[in-house]
């Protein structure tokens, strides 16, 4: 791995299940799927999985039942998302990212239930509410973000983190920034920070991503905040604070 100064190889070797590596390496056309109402973690993970599948010589399709919100339009590759399957798609591996059930994938999984049930599957997720029920279900509640896991998968697959002109590292960093509120939530562990350090070393624009995801608001939202804040009231000797909108 060519990440300058940060070697995540040992961490990746002890973390990534062999069956996940084998299935990715063996796939010719990966169907990488985000959950409905997508956020930066499921989007970053799916975009990264597509890049990894292509780096390994295969093809990849990114799928989400909903359109990607404009907030995430800065991520290179979001235009590749489809909201339904290609009827002629010769998919041979289903990868669920940041979700583990058809219910969470949403309507596109209901409409294509037989394909979703029959394709060989890899699940990569960090939600404790989802328990693995197959060896290829990689569910790690100790990860702050699915993108933390996919970064280690990239390392394990031998794909440099600066692959695709920085698009891989930026996508993965977006998911970690989103799910940790830029390392402010208690889910950010030493492993999260080590992975993030590797992504920054590979060129991920951490500060720019944090600004876009957490410190930029549409003017309509700022006006709404203003209205809420200007009507603040307190009760219970300051222990309760509340406001009204209407
Ligand atoms: Mn997540």
Boltz pocket constraint, residues with backbone or C-beta under 6 A from the ligand:
constraints:
  - pocket:
      binder: B
      contacts: [[A, 41], [A, 42], [A, 98], [A, 126], [A, 144], [A, 145], [A, 146], [A, 175], [A, 179]]
      max_distance: 6.0
